[in-house]
Amino acid sequence: MIQRFVLMVLLLLGMAAPGIAQQIDFCGEVVPMERDFVSFRLMDIIKRNLRYQGYLPALRMKAELYFPVIEPILQQYNVPLDFKYLPIVESGLSNATSPVGAQGVWQIMPGTAAELGLTVSPGYDERNHLIKATHAACRLLRQLHQQLNSWTLAAAAYNAGPGNISKNIKRQGSSDYYQLVLNNETAQYIYKIIAIKQLFESPELYMPGFGYNVFAKSTNNGSVFATPAPVSKAGDKDFNNIRIAIGRSAAVPKQGVTVYAARLQHYATFEDGQLVSIQLLDDLQANGVYIRKNSSLSGKGWLVSNRVYVDLGFGNTVVLCAADGKKGIPADLLKTGGSVQLRSANDNRNISQVSGHATAVLAIR
C-alpha cells in the first residue's frame, strides 16, 4: 500500500489499449500540454515527487483536515479552489519555517505578513494560525491577480514576487508563464501544484494497467503505446521518453448522465485487479452505446489511498463514483455495501446538477 503511488508512475511505460486525451487546467486556465516541453516537465515533476514512500497518502490524510477549512475561505474571496494545493507545495501542510524566514502553512514572509495585517512577534505569530493566514493569503492572491490578470502568473508571483514576474514579462515580451524563462524554483512551481492536483483529483489516470491514462510512450513510427515494461527496468531513461498525451484535441465535455446504485454486495476483502461488476437497473447510453437495464458491466479495480477505482471500459466518459459523487469507491463500502453512482464525464458540473439518472447494483466477483 505504501508504495502504490510510486508504482503507479514507475509502471506507466505504455498501455495495451488507446488512451483518452485529457485537458488539464490550473484555476480554469488551460495548461498547454501540446507543447512537448510542458508535457515532459510535468512528467519529471510527478516522478520526483513520487520518490518518497507514503508521501501522497500522508498528504491526503492531512488534506482531509485542512481543506475543509481552506476551501470556504478561498470561495469567500473568489479565489479558485486549485489554490488549496499551493500550501502543499509550500509547506506540506505544516507550520514550517523556511531558511529565509517564511512561516506557516502558507509560508508567508514577515514583511508580507505585516502588510497583510498579520501579527508577527516572538510570542505570537499569526502566520501559524490557519484561518487568519488563509485569509491573508487570499488577500495577497487577489492583489497579485489584479496586477497580473492571470491566476497562473499570480501563483508564480506568490513564489517569486510580483516585481520579478512583471520584470520578466516586460523583458521577454510574453505573459505566458509556460514560455517565460524564470529562476529554477519559480519555473517548476506551477508544475508542482498541477502535479499534486492531478494526483489528488485523478489518481486513476496515473495507475498501472488502468484502461485509460494520460501517459503515452512515443515511438518513431507514431505509435504512442507499447507493452508495459517491468518495474525493475523503469529508470530515468524510460521517463525521459514518456510524454503526457494531452493536446489541442482534448475537448471539455458538457453533458452527461449519472447512474445510482442501489446496493453494493458485501465482500470481506479486495485485491488490485479484482473484477468489479455492475448491474444496471435503468437504461444507460454512453459513447454511442445503448445498454438496457438489468445488464451487467464489469471492470478491474485498483486501490489508491483507501479508494477503489474501476475501469468499466468507457475510458473517462463514464466514471464509477461513490454516493457523494467522488470518483472511486471507499474501501470500507466494499465491505459493508452501499450506494454508488456512475457519472458521465461529459459533464464538469457537480453530480447534483447533472440531469437524468438511473439505478444500479454493484457487486464484486
Contacts in CASP RR format, 6 or more apart in sequence:
PFRMAT RR
TARGET T0000
AUTHOR 0000-0000-0000
METHOD contacts of the structure
MODEL  1
MIQRFVLMVLLLLGMAAPGIAQQIDFCGEVVPMERDFVSFRLMDIIKRNL
RYQGYLPALRMKAELYFPVIEPILQQYNVPLDFKYLPIVESGLSNATSPV
GAQGVWQIMPGTAAELGLTVSPGYDERNHLIKATHAACRLLRQLHQQLNS
WTLAAAAYNAGPGNISKNIKRQGSSDYYQLVLNNETAQYIYKIIAIKQLF
ESPELYMPGFGYNVFAKSTNNGSVFATPAPVSKAGDKDFNNIRIAIGRSA
AVPKQGVTVYAARLQHYATFEDGQLVSIQLLDDLQANGVYIRKNSSLSGK
GWLVSNRVYVDLGFGNTVVLCAADGKKGIPADLLKTGGSVQLRSANDNRN
ISQVSGHATAVLAIR
1 57 0 8 1.000
1 303 0 8 1.000
2 53 0 8 1.000
2 54 0 8 1.000
2 57 0 8 1.000
3 53 0 8 1.000
3 54 0 8 1.000
4 57 0 8 1.000
4 303 0 8 1.000
4 304 0 8 1.000
4 305 0 8 1.000
5 50 0 8 1.000
5 54 0 8 1.000
5 55 0 8 1.000
5 56 0 8 1.000
5 57 0 8 1.000
5 199 0 8 1.000
5 203 0 8 1.000
5 304 0 8 1.000
5 305 0 8 1.000
6 50 0 8 1.000
6 51 0 8 1.000
6 53 0 8 1.000
7 208 0 8 1.000
7 231 0 8 1.000
8 50 0 8 1.000
8 203 0 8 1.000
8 206 0 8 1.000
8 207 0 8 1.000
8 208 0 8 1.000
8 304 0 8 1.000
9 46 0 8 1.000
9 47 0 8 1.000
9 50 0 8 1.000
9 206 0 8 1.000
10 208 0 8 1.000
10 231 0 8 1.000
10 234 0 8 1.000
10 235 0 8 1.000
11 208 0 8 1.000
11 209 0 8 1.000
11 228 0 8 1.000
11 231 0 8 1.000
11 234 0 8 1.000
12 206 0 8 1.000
12 208 0 8 1.000
12 213 0 8 1.000
12 215 0 8 1.000
12 242 0 8 1.000
13 217 0 8 1.000
13 226 0 8 1.000
13 228 0 8 1.000
13 229 0 8 1.000
13 234 0 8 1.000
13 238 0 8 1.000
13 242 0 8 1.000
14 215 0 8 1.000
14 216 0 8 1.000
14 217 0 8 1.000
14 225 0 8 1.000
14 226 0 8 1.000
14 227 0 8 1.000
14 228 0 8 1.000
14 229 0 8 1.000
15 209 0 8 1.000
15 211 0 8 1.000
15 213 0 8 1.000
15 215 0 8 1.000
15 216 0 8 1.000
15 225 0 8 1.000
15 228 0 8 1.000
16 225 0 8 1.000
16 227 0 8 1.000
16 228 0 8 1.000
17 211 0 8 1.000
17 212 0 8 1.000
17 225 0 8 1.000
18 225 0 8 1.000
19 211 0 8 1.000
19 212 0 8 1.000
19 213 0 8 1.000
19 216 0 8 1.000
19 225 0 8 1.000
19 245 0 8 1.000
19 315 0 8 1.000
20 212 0 8 1.000
20 315 0 8 1.000
20 316 0 8 1.000
20 317 0 8 1.000
21 245 0 8 1.000
21 246 0 8 1.000
21 247 0 8 1.000
21 249 0 8 1.000
21 250 0 8 1.000
22 202 0 8 1.000
22 205 0 8 1.000
22 214 0 8 1.000
22 246 0 8 1.000
22 250 0 8 1.000
22 316 0 8 1.000
23 30 0 8 1.000
23 33 0 8 1.000
23 246 0 8 1.000
23 247 0 8 1.000
23 250 0 8 1.000
23 251 0 8 1.000
23 252 0 8 1.000
24 30 0 8 1.000
24 31 0 8 1.000
24 33 0 8 1.000
24 194 0 8 1.000
24 198 0 8 1.000
24 214 0 8 1.000
24 246 0 8 1.000
25 31 0 8 1.000
26 82 0 8 1.000
26 151 0 8 1.000
26 152 0 8 1.000
26 155 0 8 1.000
26 190 0 8 1.000
26 193 0 8 1.000
26 194 0 8 1.000
26 197 0 8 1.000
27 80 0 8 1.000
27 82 0 8 1.000
27 83 0 8 1.000
27 151 0 8 1.000
27 152 0 8 1.000
27 155 0 8 1.000
28 80 0 8 1.000
28 82 0 8 1.000
28 151 0 8 1.000
29 150 0 8 1.000
29 151 0 8 1.000
29 152 0 8 1.000
31 38 0 8 1.000
31 42 0 8 1.000
31 178 0 8 1.000
31 194 0 8 1.000
31 246 0 8 1.000
32 38 0 8 1.000
32 178 0 8 1.000
33 39 0 8 1.000
33 42 0 8 1.000
33 244 0 8 1.000
33 246 0 8 1.000
33 247 0 8 1.000
33 250 0 8 1.000
34 246 0 8 1.000
34 247 0 8 1.000
34 248 0 8 1.000
35 178 0 8 1.000
36 243 0 8 1.000
37 178 0 8 1.000
38 178 0 8 1.000
39 243 0 8 1.000
39 244 0 8 1.000
39 246 0 8 1.000
40 240 0 8 1.000
40 243 0 8 1.000
41 188 0 8 1.000
41 191 0 8 1.000
42 191 0 8 1.000
42 194 0 8 1.000
42 195 0 8 1.000
42 244 0 8 1.000
43 215 0 8 1.000
43 239 0 8 1.000
43 242 0 8 1.000
43 243 0 8 1.000
43 244 0 8 1.000
44 239 0 8 1.000
45 188 0 8 1.000
45 191 0 8 1.000
45 192 0 8 1.000
45 195 0 8 1.000
46 195 0 8 1.000
46 198 0 8 1.000
46 199 0 8 1.000
46 206 0 8 1.000
47 239 0 8 1.000
49 55 0 8 1.000
49 192 0 8 1.000
49 195 0 8 1.000
49 196 0 8 1.000
49 199 0 8 1.000
50 56 0 8 1.000
50 199 0 8 1.000
56 199 0 8 1.000
56 200 0 8 1.000
56 305 0 8 1.000
57 305 0 8 1.000
59 88 0 8 1.000
59 92 0 8 1.000
59 93 0 8 1.000
59 196 0 8 1.000
60 200 0 8 1.000
60 305 0 8 1.000
62 92 0 8 1.000
62 93 0 8 1.000
62 94 0 8 1.000
63 84 0 8 1.000
63 88 0 8 1.000
63 93 0 8 1.000
63 200 0 8 1.000
66 84 0 8 1.000
66 87 0 8 1.000
66 93 0 8 1.000
66 105 0 8 1.000
66 130 0 8 1.000
67 84 0 8 1.000
69 130 0 8 1.000
69 131 0 8 1.000
69 134 0 8 1.000
70 84 0 8 1.000
70 87 0 8 1.000
70 130 0 8 1.000
70 134 0 8 1.000
71 81 0 8 1.000
71 84 0 8 1.000
73 131 0 8 1.000
73 134 0 8 1.000
73 135 0 8 1.000
73 138 0 8 1.000
74 80 0 8 1.000
74 81 0 8 1.000
74 83 0 8 1.000
74 84 0 8 1.000
74 134 0 8 1.000
74 138 0 8 1.000
75 81 0 8 1.000
76 138 0 8 1.000
77 135 0 8 1.000
77 138 0 8 1.000
77 139 0 8 1.000
77 141 0 8 1.000
77 142 0 8 1.000
78 142 0 8 1.000
79 138 0 8 1.000
79 141 0 8 1.000
79 142 0 8 1.000
79 145 0 8 1.000
80 151 0 8 1.000
82 151 0 8 1.000
82 193 0 8 1.000
82 197 0 8 1.000
83 137 0 8 1.000
83 141 0 8 1.000
83 151 0 8 1.000
83 155 0 8 1.000
85 193 0 8 1.000
85 196 0 8 1.000
85 197 0 8 1.000
85 200 0 8 1.000
86 106 0 8 1.000
86 137 0 8 1.000
86 155 0 8 1.000
86 158 0 8 1.000
86 193 0 8 1.000
87 93 0 8 1.000
87 105 0 8 1.000
87 106 0 8 1.000
87 107 0 8 1.000
87 137 0 8 1.000
88 193 0 8 1.000
88 196 0 8 1.000
89 189 0 8 1.000
89 192 0 8 1.000
89 193 0 8 1.000
89 196 0 8 1.000
90 102 0 8 1.000
90 105 0 8 1.000
90 106 0 8 1.000
90 107 0 8 1.000
91 104 0 8 1.000
91 105 0 8 1.000
91 106 0 8 1.000
91 107 0 8 1.000
92 105 0 8 1.000
93 105 0 8 1.000
94 104 0 8 1.000
94 105 0 8 1.000
95 103 0 8 1.000
95 104 0 8 1.000
95 105 0 8 1.000
95 127 0 8 1.000
95 128 0 8 1.000
96 103 0 8 1.000
96 104 0 8 1.000
96 107 0 8 1.000
97 103 0 8 1.000
97 104 0 8 1.000
98 107 0 8 1.000
100 109 0 8 1.000
101 109 0 8 1.000
101 110 0 8 1.000
102 108 0 8 1.000
102 109 0 8 1.000
103 110 0 8 1.000
103 113 0 8 1.000
103 120 0 8 1.000
103 125 0 8 1.000
103 127 0 8 1.000
103 128 0 8 1.000
104 127 0 8 1.000
104 128 0 8 1.000
104 133 0 8 1.000
105 128 0 8 1.000
105 130 0 8 1.000
105 133 0 8 1.000
105 134 0 8 1.000
106 127 0 8 1.000
106 133 0 8 1.000
106 134 0 8 1.000
106 136 0 8 1.000
106 137 0 8 1.000
108 116 0 8 1.000
108 118 0 8 1.000
108 127 0 8 1.000
108 133 0 8 1.000
108 136 0 8 1.000
108 137 0 8 1.000
108 140 0 8 1.000
110 120 0 8 1.000
111 120 0 8 1.000
112 140 0 8 1.000
113 120 0 8 1.000
113 126 0 8 1.000
113 127 0 8 1.000
113 136 0 8 1.000
114 120 0 8 1.000
116 136 0 8 1.000
116 139 0 8 1.000
116 140 0 8 1.000
117 136 0 8 1.000
118 126 0 8 1.000
118 127 0 8 1.000
118 132 0 8 1.000
118 133 0 8 1.000
118 136 0 8 1.000
119 125 0 8 1.000
119 126 0 8 1.000
120 126 0 8 1.000
120 127 0 8 1.000
126 132 0 8 1.000
126 133 0 8 1.000
126 136 0 8 1.000
127 133 0 8 1.000
127 136 0 8 1.000
140 158 0 8 1.000
141 151 0 8 1.000
141 154 0 8 1.000
141 155 0 8 1.000
141 158 0 8 1.000
144 153 0 8 1.000
144 154 0 8 1.000
144 157 0 8 1.000
144 158 0 8 1.000
144 162 0 8 1.000
145 151 0 8 1.000
145 154 0 8 1.000
147 154 0 8 1.000
147 157 0 8 1.000
147 162 0 8 1.000
147 166 0 8 1.000
148 154 0 8 1.000
148 157 0 8 1.000
148 162 0 8 1.000
148 165 0 8 1.000
148 166 0 8 1.000
148 169 0 8 1.000
148 175 0 8 1.000
149 175 0 8 1.000
150 175 0 8 1.000
150 177 0 8 1.000
152 177 0 8 1.000
152 190 0 8 1.000
153 165 0 8 1.000
153 169 0 8 1.000
153 175 0 8 1.000
153 177 0 8 1.000
155 189 0 8 1.000
155 190 0 8 1.000
155 193 0 8 1.000
156 165 0 8 1.000
156 177 0 8 1.000
156 182 0 8 1.000
156 186 0 8 1.000
156 189 0 8 1.000
156 190 0 8 1.000
157 163 0 8 1.000
157 164 0 8 1.000
157 165 0 8 1.000
159 185 0 8 1.000
159 186 0 8 1.000
159 189 0 8 1.000
160 182 0 8 1.000
160 183 0 8 1.000
160 185 0 8 1.000
160 186 0 8 1.000
160 189 0 8 1.000
164 182 0 8 1.000
164 183 0 8 1.000
164 186 0 8 1.000
165 180 0 8 1.000
165 182 0 8 1.000
165 186 0 8 1.000
168 180 0 8 1.000
168 181 0 8 1.000
168 182 0 8 1.000
169 175 0 8 1.000
169 180 0 8 1.000
172 179 0 8 1.000
172 180 0 8 1.000
172 181 0 8 1.000
174 180 0 8 1.000
177 190 0 8 1.000
180 187 0 8 1.000
181 187 0 8 1.000
198 205 0 8 1.000
198 206 0 8 1.000
198 214 0 8 1.000
199 206 0 8 1.000
201 327 0 8 1.000
202 327 0 8 1.000
203 304 0 8 1.000
203 305 0 8 1.000
203 307 0 8 1.000
203 309 0 8 1.000
204 210 0 8 1.000
204 213 0 8 1.000
204 302 0 8 1.000
204 304 0 8 1.000
204 309 0 8 1.000
204 311 0 8 1.000
204 327 0 8 1.000
204 328 0 8 1.000
205 212 0 8 1.000
205 213 0 8 1.000
205 214 0 8 1.000
205 316 0 8 1.000
206 213 0 8 1.000
206 214 0 8 1.000
206 215 0 8 1.000
207 213 0 8 1.000
207 302 0 8 1.000
207 304 0 8 1.000
207 309 0 8 1.000
208 228 0 8 1.000
209 228 0 8 1.000
209 300 0 8 1.000
209 302 0 8 1.000
210 302 0 8 1.000
210 309 0 8 1.000
210 311 0 8 1.000
211 311 0 8 1.000
211 313 0 8 1.000
211 315 0 8 1.000
212 311 0 8 1.000
212 315 0 8 1.000
212 316 0 8 1.000
214 244 0 8 1.000
214 245 0 8 1.000
214 246 0 8 1.000
215 242 0 8 1.000
215 243 0 8 1.000
215 244 0 8 1.000
215 245 0 8 1.000
216 224 0 8 1.000
216 225 0 8 1.000
216 242 0 8 1.000
216 243 0 8 1.000
216 244 0 8 1.000
216 245 0 8 1.000
217 224 0 8 1.000
217 225 0 8 1.000
217 226 0 8 1.000
217 241 0 8 1.000
217 242 0 8 1.000
218 224 0 8 1.000
218 241 0 8 1.000
218 242 0 8 1.000
218 243 0 8 1.000
219 226 0 8 1.000
224 245 0 8 1.000
229 238 0 8 1.000
252 348 0 8 1.000
253 317 0 8 1.000
253 344 0 8 1.000
253 345 0 8 1.000
253 346 0 8 1.000
253 347 0 8 1.000
253 348 0 8 1.000
254 346 0 8 1.000
254 347 0 8 1.000
254 348 0 8 1.000
255 344 0 8 1.000
255 346 0 8 1.000
255 347 0 8 1.000
256 344 0 8 1.000
256 345 0 8 1.000
256 346 0 8 1.000
256 347 0 8 1.000
256 354 0 8 1.000
256 355 0 8 1.000
257 284 0 8 1.000
257 285 0 8 1.000
257 286 0 8 1.000
257 344 0 8 1.000
257 354 0 8 1.000
257 355 0 8 1.000
257 356 0 8 1.000
257 357 0 8 1.000
257 358 0 8 1.000
258 321 0 8 1.000
258 341 0 8 1.000
258 342 0 8 1.000
258 343 0 8 1.000
258 344 0 8 1.000
258 351 0 8 1.000
258 354 0 8 1.000
258 356 0 8 1.000
258 357 0 8 1.000
258 358 0 8 1.000
259 280 0 8 1.000
259 282 0 8 1.000
259 284 0 8 1.000
259 341 0 8 1.000
259 342 0 8 1.000
259 343 0 8 1.000
259 357 0 8 1.000
259 358 0 8 1.000
259 359 0 8 1.000
259 360 0 8 1.000
260 323 0 8 1.000
260 339 0 8 1.000
260 340 0 8 1.000
260 341 0 8 1.000
260 357 0 8 1.000
260 358 0 8 1.000
260 359 0 8 1.000
260 360 0 8 1.000
261 278 0 8 1.000
261 323 0 8 1.000
261 338 0 8 1.000
261 339 0 8 1.000
261 340 0 8 1.000
261 341 0 8 1.000
261 342 0 8 1.000
261 359 0 8 1.000
261 360 0 8 1.000
261 361 0 8 1.000
261 362 0 8 1.000
262 281 0 8 1.000
262 339 0 8 1.000
262 359 0 8 1.000
262 360 0 8 1.000
262 361 0 8 1.000
263 337 0 8 1.000
263 338 0 8 1.000
263 339 0 8 1.000
263 361 0 8 1.000
263 362 0 8 1.000
264 329 0 8 1.000
264 333 0 8 1.000
264 334 0 8 1.000
264 336 0 8 1.000
264 337 0 8 1.000
264 338 0 8 1.000
264 339 0 8 1.000
264 340 0 8 1.000
264 361 0 8 1.000
264 362 0 8 1.000
264 363 0 8 1.000
264 364 0 8 1.000
265 337 0 8 1.000
265 361 0 8 1.000
265 362 0 8 1.000
265 363 0 8 1.000
265 364 0 8 1.000
266 335 0 8 1.000
266 336 0 8 1.000
266 337 0 8 1.000
267 334 0 8 1.000
267 335 0 8 1.000
267 364 0 8 1.000
268 335 0 8 1.000
270 303 0 8 1.000
270 308 0 8 1.000
270 331 0 8 1.000
270 334 0 8 1.000
270 364 0 8 1.000
272 301 0 8 1.000
272 302 0 8 1.000
272 303 0 8 1.000
273 300 0 8 1.000
273 301 0 8 1.000
273 302 0 8 1.000
274 300 0 8 1.000
274 301 0 8 1.000
274 364 0 8 1.000
274 365 0 8 1.000
275 298 0 8 1.000
275 299 0 8 1.000
275 300 0 8 1.000
275 301 0 8 1.000
275 364 0 8 1.000
275 365 0 8 1.000
276 298 0 8 1.000
276 299 0 8 1.000
276 300 0 8 1.000
276 301 0 8 1.000
276 308 0 8 1.000
276 310 0 8 1.000
276 320 0 8 1.000
276 362 0 8 1.000
276 363 0 8 1.000
276 364 0 8 1.000
276 365 0 8 1.000
277 296 0 8 1.000
277 297 0 8 1.000
277 298 0 8 1.000
277 299 0 8 1.000
277 362 0 8 1.000
277 363 0 8 1.000
277 364 0 8 1.000
277 365 0 8 1.000
278 296 0 8 1.000
278 297 0 8 1.000
278 298 0 8 1.000
278 312 0 8 1.000
278 320 0 8 1.000
278 342 0 8 1.000
278 360 0 8 1.000
278 361 0 8 1.000
278 362 0 8 1.000
278 363 0 8 1.000
279 294 0 8 1.000
279 295 0 8 1.000
279 296 0 8 1.000
279 360 0 8 1.000
279 361 0 8 1.000
279 362 0 8 1.000
279 363 0 8 1.000
280 291 0 8 1.000
280 292 0 8 1.000
280 293 0 8 1.000
280 294 0 8 1.000
280 295 0 8 1.000
280 296 0 8 1.000
280 297 0 8 1.000
280 358 0 8 1.000
280 360 0 8 1.000
281 293 0 8 1.000
281 294 0 8 1.000
281 358 0 8 1.000
281 359 0 8 1.000
281 360 0 8 1.000
281 361 0 8 1.000
282 293 0 8 1.000
282 357 0 8 1.000
282 358 0 8 1.000
282 359 0 8 1.000
282 360 0 8 1.000
283 290 0 8 1.000
283 291 0 8 1.000
283 292 0 8 1.000
283 293 0 8 1.000
283 358 0 8 1.000
284 290 0 8 1.000
284 291 0 8 1.000
284 293 0 8 1.000
284 295 0 8 1.000
284 318 0 8 1.000
284 342 0 8 1.000
284 358 0 8 1.000
285 291 0 8 1.000
286 314 0 8 1.000
286 317 0 8 1.000
286 318 0 8 1.000
286 344 0 8 1.000
286 346 0 8 1.000
287 314 0 8 1.000
287 315 0 8 1.000
287 317 0 8 1.000
287 318 0 8 1.000
291 297 0 8 1.000
293 358 0 8 1.000
297 312 0 8 1.000
298 312 0 8 1.000
298 365 0 8 1.000
299 310 0 8 1.000
299 311 0 8 1.000
299 312 0 8 1.000
299 313 0 8 1.000
300 310 0 8 1.000
300 311 0 8 1.000
301 308 0 8 1.000
301 309 0 8 1.000
301 310 0 8 1.000
301 311 0 8 1.000
302 308 0 8 1.000
302 309 0 8 1.000
303 331 0 8 1.000
306 330 0 8 1.000
306 331 0 8 1.000
306 332 0 8 1.000
307 322 0 8 1.000
307 326 0 8 1.000
307 327 0 8 1.000
307 328 0 8 1.000
307 329 0 8 1.000
307 330 0 8 1.000
307 331 0 8 1.000
308 328 0 8 1.000
308 329 0 8 1.000
308 330 0 8 1.000
308 331 0 8 1.000
308 334 0 8 1.000
309 320 0 8 1.000
309 327 0 8 1.000
309 328 0 8 1.000
310 320 0 8 1.000
310 328 0 8 1.000
310 329 0 8 1.000
312 318 0 8 1.000
312 320 0 8 1.000
312 342 0 8 1.000
316 345 0 8 1.000
317 344 0 8 1.000
317 345 0 8 1.000
317 346 0 8 1.000
318 342 0 8 1.000
318 343 0 8 1.000
318 344 0 8 1.000
318 345 0 8 1.000
319 327 0 8 1.000
319 328 0 8 1.000
319 342 0 8 1.000
319 343 0 8 1.000
319 344 0 8 1.000
319 345 0 8 1.000
320 327 0 8 1.000
320 328 0 8 1.000
320 329 0 8 1.000
320 340 0 8 1.000
320 341 0 8 1.000
320 342 0 8 1.000
320 343 0 8 1.000
320 362 0 8 1.000
321 327 0 8 1.000
321 328 0 8 1.000
321 329 0 8 1.000
321 340 0 8 1.000
321 341 0 8 1.000
321 342 0 8 1.000
321 343 0 8 1.000
321 351 0 8 1.000
322 328 0 8 1.000
322 329 0 8 1.000
322 330 0 8 1.000
322 333 0 8 1.000
322 339 0 8 1.000
322 340 0 8 1.000
322 341 0 8 1.000
323 338 0 8 1.000
323 339 0 8 1.000
323 340 0 8 1.000
323 341 0 8 1.000
324 351 0 8 1.000
325 341 0 8 1.000
325 343 0 8 1.000
325 350 0 8 1.000
325 351 0 8 1.000
327 343 0 8 1.000
329 340 0 8 1.000
329 362 0 8 1.000
333 340 0 8 1.000
334 364 0 8 1.000
338 362 0 8 1.000
340 360 0 8 1.000
340 362 0 8 1.000
341 351 0 8 1.000
342 358 0 8 1.000
342 360 0 8 1.000
343 351 0 8 1.000
343 354 0 8 1.000
344 354 0 8 1.000
347 353 0 8 1.000
347 354 0 8 1.000
END
